[in-house]
């Protein structure tokens, strides 16, 4: 495990997600240097200027517009660049466009840095995490996707709102693909150590099965609902990225549902998916073997097979 201070982060892509991530990291005080890279250099420069004007209100951090040569010396490189998801478009629809974009992005990064952690945020995130792993040649622990960290947060929030409980005290995970085949792990869900099924029986405020169905439907369709209303999602995903970065920077050994390469875990191979994983300054140090139900295992396998089918058609 590394024992060093992580001071420099590069963000590739200054669209809604990239710029909001930079701002979120700026106010977090986690790092001392943030580099913004974008094909539209003027846009990246403007974002840096805007944030720098707020510097008297936050901890000192250097933020500037750069190019790929500035990847040198970076500890974490966050990739948010690529085509955006449009109304009515699934994350998988984006795959071919963004795979080609990633060939350029990853190729340029590794010219200047082969020792960093690559954190992929662009959708479809699981496939692009796999693409990044293949293109970079990095060890699997240093290629991470934001995965279902956001979906898990949505899951906790919606359960907490329904139960009248602080969502930080709801323990539940969304696993598998960050997308239409994602899997709610109701068998692991609990509040104060009380399994969700038992908690609902004691609550008696609604039909338990309807609650589960409606909750997962809201989680799975959340991005589509937000995009329909405001054309993009970026606040919550930026906070999710900050949380992952924090776990790396602070060497926390936190359990997060990031996406990473499976090599035999859950009898799955050569695919990137999300599952509770231990995250520290080495990246993903361990994929946990959580006790999924047989139904959840079946759905996780279906999620993996759906992604593999898409990957098989890519030109890598």
ABEGO torsion letter per residue (X at the ends): XBBBBBABBBBBEABAAAAAAAAAAAAAGABABBBBBBABAAAAAAAAAAAAAAAAABBBBBBBBBBAAAABGBABBBBABEBBBBBGBBAAAAAAAAAAAAAAAAAAAAAABAABBBBBABOBAAAAAAAAAAAAGBBAAABBBAEAAAAAAAAAAAAAAAAGBBAAABBBBBBEBBEAABBBBAAABBBGGBBAAAAAAAAGABBAAAAAAAAAAAAAAAAAAAAAAAGBBAAAAAAAAAAAAAAAAAGAGBBBBBBBBBBGBGGBBGBBBBBBBBBBAAEBABBBBBBBBAAAAAAAAAAAAAAAAAAAABBX
